[in-house]
């Protein structure tokens, strides 16, 4: 998705009902059909400040170091 955004393309994601997957990790409306824009900020940080922000599931998401994701470096280049 990050590659698509970088190119300026628009996209739609459809998710299956169920307890596993992306749908379960977001706070979505309890209706059968809806459209909603979600803007996620991703981080690898585990500071107290970051942990507080991560409570907002629809705007912040933690990406572990074991998950490959080329848009987030494994370590801060300044350290």
C-alpha positions in Angstrom: 0.0 0.0 0.0 2.9 2.4 0.8 4.2 1.9 -2.8 0.8 2.7 -4.2 0.5 5.8 -2.1 3.9 7.0 -3.1 2.8 6.8 -6.8 -0.2 8.9 -6.0 -2.7 6.1 -6.9 -6.0 5.6 -5.2 -7.1 2.2 -3.9 -9.8 0.4 -2.1 -9.3 -2.4 0.4 -12.1 -4.9 1.0 -11.8 -7.2 4.0 -13.6 -10.4 5.0 -15.7 -10.7 8.1 -14.2 -12.6 10.9 -12.0 -12.3 13.9 -8.6 -12.6 12.2 -6.9 -10.1 10.0 -6.9 -6.3 9.4 -10.6 -5.9 10.3 -10.1 -7.1 13.9 -7.2 -4.6 14.4 -9.3 -1.5 13.6 -12.2 0.2 15.4 -14.7 0.0 12.6 -18.4 0.9 12.6 -20.8 -1.9 13.7 -22.8 -1.7 10.5 -23.0 -4.1 7.6 -21.9 -1.6 4.9 -19.8 1.6 5.3 -17.0 3.6 3.7 -14.3 5.1 5.9 -11.0 6.6 5.3 -8.2 5.4 7.6 -4.8 7.0 7.8 -2.3 4.9 9.7 1.0 6.2 11.0 3.5 3.3 11.4 6.4 3.1 13.9 9.0 0.7 15.2 9.4 2.7 18.4 8.4 1.3 21.7 8.7 4.4 23.9 6.1 5.3 26.5 4.9 8.2 24.2 4.6 5.8 21.2 2.7 3.2 23.4 0.2 5.9 24.4 -0.4 6.9 20.7 -0.8 3.2 19.7 -4.0 3.0 21.8 -5.7 4.8 18.9 -5.9 1.7 16.6 -7.3 3.7 13.6 -4.3 6.1 13.4 -1.2 4.4 14.8 0.3 0.9 14.3 3.4 -0.8 15.6 5.6 -2.7 13.1 8.0 -5.2 14.8 11.6 -5.5 13.7 10.9 -9.0 12.5 8.3 -7.8 9.9 9.9 -6.8 6.6 8.7 -3.3 5.7 11.0 -1.3 3.4 9.4 2.1 4.3 10.5 1.9 7.9 14.2 1.4 8.7 15.0 -1.2 11.4 17.1 1.4 13.3 17.2 5.2 13.5 20.0 6.4 11.2 20.9 9.1 13.7 21.8 6.6 16.5 
